[in-house]
């Protein structure tokens, strides 16, 4: 139980740092650096050398201070990683600020994410399911969801579509960056690696046993730039989303861009604007009045007893 409490305390402190809330360093001599400098220094280390090399000691060396002095600003590495992530998320343009229809905006957003992962590969080493709940990340998430509301999809389908596109971009970027890392550490390009294994294709590989593979290799289809593969996959994912939007039986009226919920009084559909506008709880004023009278009757009944 105590460890859970400590975890909750750490999470609260991390959220306060992300949103610029909570206690600041105590009064005294003017600090030689800021929290932003600490975070930017950590990002620079991660970009150049990888996430595993980021530590309070390394940051202190870069800033010319003691390691312990950094803990006045950041309680630990977990909080630092969240600050780093949200900081670089601020580099991504907001999807709903781009021109074009919803597909064009999603395409531009996906390419922006692809660029972010290539500038900061360490982001892909962090768990996607537990994001930093910071202002930059929320602004990005909100902007993509706003774009998706133009599809008219119901809420659950809308979030599933977001997850689909995000998973594709993250996965494709991870594969591409892993290949680049292997090339860097081995000192061999993909072409050199394949050339060193020419013996396999010349003396071991049997085309008759793998005719499709052999035919694809013969026309050079197996070797192509990885970024070309990303573009091909991105268009096919967007094609599938567009098809899903067109045939989804429970989608909402795209021209009015409304979400639908059930009236708690009679169960009839309740339509209200999205993503802005005051949500409606009941389908009509009559249902609202009936619910109000029912609550009053219930309250009077409890008081009488």
C-alpha positions in Angstrom: 0.0 0.0 0.0 2.8 2.4 0.8 4.5 2.0 -2.5 1.2 2.7 -4.3 0.8 5.9 -2.3 4.3 6.9 -3.2 3.5 6.2 -6.9 0.4 8.4 -6.6 2.5 11.2 -5.1 5.1 10.9 -7.8 2.3 11.0 -10.5 0.8 14.1 -9.0 4.2 15.8 -8.8 4.9 14.9 -12.5 1.5 16.3 -13.6 2.1 19.5 -11.7 5.5 19.9 -13.4 3.9 19.2 -16.9 1.3 21.9 -16.3 3.5 24.4 -14.5 1.7 24.0 -11.2 2.8 23.1 -7.7 5.7 24.1 -5.6 8.7 25.9 -7.2 12.3 25.8 -6.0 12.6 27.5 -2.6 13.7 31.0 -2.2 17.4 31.7 -2.1 20.1 32.4 -4.6 18.8 32.8 -8.1 18.9 29.5 -9.9 21.6 29.1 -12.5 19.2 27.4 -14.9 15.6 26.7 -15.5 13.4 23.5 -15.7 13.2 24.1 -19.4 17.0 24.1 -19.7 17.2 20.8 -17.8 14.6 19.2 -20.1 16.1 20.5 -23.3 19.5 19.3 -22.2 18.0 15.8 -21.5 16.4 15.9 -25.0 19.7 16.7 -26.6 21.4 13.8 -24.9 18.6 11.4 -25.9 18.7 12.6 -29.5 22.4 12.2 -29.8 23.1 9.0 -27.7 19.8 7.3 -27.0 17.4 7.2 -24.1 19.5 4.8 -22.0 22.2 7.5 -21.7 19.9 10.1 -20.1 20.6 10.4 -16.4 20.7 13.2 -13.8 24.4 12.8 -13.6 24.8 13.4 -17.4 22.5 16.4 -17.4 24.4 17.9 -14.4 27.7 17.5 -16.3 26.3 19.3 -19.3 24.9 22.1 -17.1 27.9 22.4 -14.9 26.1 21.7 -11.6 25.8 19.0 -9.0 23.5 16.1 -9.6 21.6 16.7 -6.3 20.8 20.3 -7.3 18.6 18.9 -10.2 16.3 17.2 -7.8 15.0 20.6 -6.7 13.4 20.8 -10.1 12.7 17.2 -11.1 12.0 14.5 -8.6 13.2 11.6 -10.8 13.7 10.1 -14.2 10.1 9.1 -14.8 9.0 12.7 -14.4 11.9 13.9 -16.6 10.8 11.5 -19.4 7.3 12.9 -19.3 8.6 16.4 -19.5 10.9 15.5 -22.4 8.1 13.8 -24.3 5.6 16.7 -23.9 8.3 19.2 -24.8 9.0 17.6 -28.2 5.3 17.1 -28.8 5.2 20.9 -29.0 7.1 20.7 -32.4 4.1 18.9 -34.1 1.8 21.3 -36.0 -1.9 21.0 -34.9 -3.8 18.9 -37.3 -7.0 21.0 -37.4 -5.0 24.1 -38.3 -3.9 22.6 -41.6 -5.9 23.3 -44.9 -8.0 20.7 -46.7 -10.5 18.0 -45.9 -10.2 15.5 -43.0 -8.2 13.0 -45.1 -5.7 15.7 -46.2 -5.3 16.8 -42.6 -4.8 13.3 -41.3 -2.2 12.7 -44.0 -0.3 15.9 -43.1 -0.5 15.0 -39.4 0.8 11.5 -40.0 3.8 12.8 -41.9 4.5 15.3 -39.1 4.5 12.5 -36.6 6.9 10.5 -38.9 9.2 13.5 -38.9 9.0 13.8 -35.1 10.0 10.2 -34.5 13.0 10.6 -36.8 14.1 13.7 -35.0 13.6 12.1 -31.6 13.8 8.3 -32.0 13.8 7.7 -28.3 10.1 8.5 -28.1 9.3 5.1 -29.7 11.1 3.4 -26.7 8.4 4.8 -24.3 5.1 2.9 -23.8 2.5 4.4 -26.2 -0.3 3.3 -23.9 0.9 5.5 -21.1 1.5 8.9 -22.6 2.7 12.0 -20.8 -0.5 13.9 -19.9 1.0 17.3 -20.7 -0.4 20.4 -22.5 1.4 19.8 -25.8 0.4 16.2 -26.0 -3.2 17.1 -25.2 -3.3 19.9 -27.8 -2.0 17.5 -30.5 -4.5 14.7 -29.4 -7.4 17.2 -29.4 -6.5 18.6 -32.8 -6.4 15.1 -34.5 -9.7 14.2 -32.8 -11.3 17.4 -34.0 -10.2 16.5 -37.6 -11.8 13.1 -37.2 -15.1 14.5 -36.0 -15.6 15.7 -39.6 -16.0 12.0 -40.6 -19.2 11.8 -38.7 -18.1 8.6 -37.0 -19.6 7.7 -33.6 -17.2 8.3 -30.6 -15.9 4.8 -30.1 -15.2 4.3 -33.8 -13.6 7.7 -34.0 -11.1 6.8 -31.3 -10.4 3.4 -32.9 -9.6 5.1 -36.2 -7.2 7.4 -34.4 -5.5 4.4 -32.7 -5.2 2.7 -36.1 -3.5 5.5 -37.8 -1.2 6.2 -34.8 -0.2 2.6 -34.5 0.7 2.4 -38.2 2.9 5.5 -38.1 4.6 4.5 -34.9 5.2 0.9 -36.2 6.5 2.0 -39.6 8.8 4.6 -37.9 10.1 2.1 -35.4 11.0 -0.4 -38.2 12.7 2.2 -40.3 14.7 3.6 -37.3 15.7 0.1 -36.1 17.0 -0.7 -39.6 19.0 2.6 -39.5 20.4 1.7 -36.1 21.5 -1.7 -37.3 23.2 -0.1 -40.3 25.0 2.4 -38.0 26.2 -0.2 -35.5 27.2 -2.9 -38.1 28.9 -0.4 -40.4 27.1 -2.1 -43.3 24.4 -0.6 -45.6 21.5 -2.7 -46.6 23.1 -3.0 -50.1 26.4 -4.2 -48.5 24.6 -6.7 -46.2 22.8 -8.2 -49.2 25.9 -8.3 -51.3 27.7 -10.2 -48.6 25.0 -12.8 -48.7 24.9 -13.2 -52.5 26.1 -16.8 -52.0 22.7 -17.7 -50.5 20.9 -16.6 -53.6 23.4 -18.1 -56.0 24.0 -21.5 -54.4 21.4 -22.2 -51.7 18.1 -20.5 -52.7 15.9 -22.7 -55.0 13.6 -20.6 -57.1 11.3 -23.5 -58.0 10.5 -24.0 -54.3 9.7 -20.3 -53.8 8.4 -19.1 -57.2 6.6 -16.0 -56.0 9.6 -14.8 -54.0 11.9 -15.5 -56.9 9.8 -13.6 -59.3 9.5 -10.6 -57.0 13.3 -10.6 -56.4 13.9 -10.8 -60.2 12.1 -7.5 -60.8 13.7 -5.8 -57.8 10.4 -5.5 -55.8 12.0 -6.8 -52.6 14.5 -3.9 -52.3 13.0 -0.4 -52.0 13.6 2.7 -49.8 11.8 2.4 -46.5 10.3 5.8 -46.7 8.6 4.7 -49.9 7.1 1.8 -48.0 5.8 4.3 -45.4 4.0 6.4 -48.0 2.5 3.4 -49.6 1.2 2.1 -46.3 -0.1 5.5 -45.2 -2.2 5.8 -48.3 -3.7 2.4 -47.9 -4.5 3.1 -44.2 -6.2 6.3 -45.2 -8.0 4.5 -48.0 -9.3 2.0 -45.5 -10.5 4.7 -43.1 -12.2 6.5 -46.0 -14.0 3.3 -47.0 -15.0 2.6 -43.4 -16.4 6.2 -43.0 -18.5 5.6 -46.2 -20.0 2.3 -45.2 -20.2 2.6 -41.4 -23.9 1.9 -40.7 -24.0 3.8 -37.4 -22.2 7.0 -38.6 -23.8 10.3 -38.0 -25.0 13.0 -40.3 -21.8 14.4 -41.7 -23.3 17.7 -42.9 -24.6 18.6 -39.4 -21.6 16.9 -37.7 -23.6 15.7 -34.7 -23.1 13.0 -32.1 -25.9 10.8 -30.8 -26.6 9.6 -27.3 -29.7 7.9 -25.7 -32.3 9.9 -23.8 -32.1 8.6 -20.2 -35.9 9.2 -19.8 -37.3 7.5 -22.9 -34.4 6.0 -24.8 -34.9 8.1 -27.9 -31.8 9.4 -29.8 -30.4 12.7 -28.5 -28.5 14.8 -31.1 -26.1 17.5 -30.2 -23.3 19.4 -31.9 -19.7 18.2 -31.9 -17.0 19.0 -31.0 -18.5 22.3 -29.7 -21.8 23.2 -28.3 -23.6 22.5 -25.0 -24.4 18.8 -24.8 -28.1 17.9 -24.4 -29.1 15.2 -21.9 -32.7 14.7 -23.0 -34.3 14.4 -26.4 -37.0 16.9 -25.7 -38.2 19.5 -23.1 -41.1 17.1 -22.2 -38.6 14.4 -21.2 -36.6 16.9 -19.3 -39.7 18.0 -17.3 -40.7 14.4 -16.7 -37.2 13.6 -15.3 -37.3 16.7 -13.1 -40.7 15.8 -11.7 -39.6 12.3 -11.0 -36.5 13.6 -9.1 -38.7 15.9 -7.0 -41.1 13.1 -6.2 -38.3 10.8 -5.2 -36.8 13.6 -3.0 -40.1 14.3 -1.3 -40.7 10.6 -0.8 -37.3 10.2 1.0 -38.0 13.2 3.2 -41.4 11.9 4.2 -39.8 8.7 5.4 
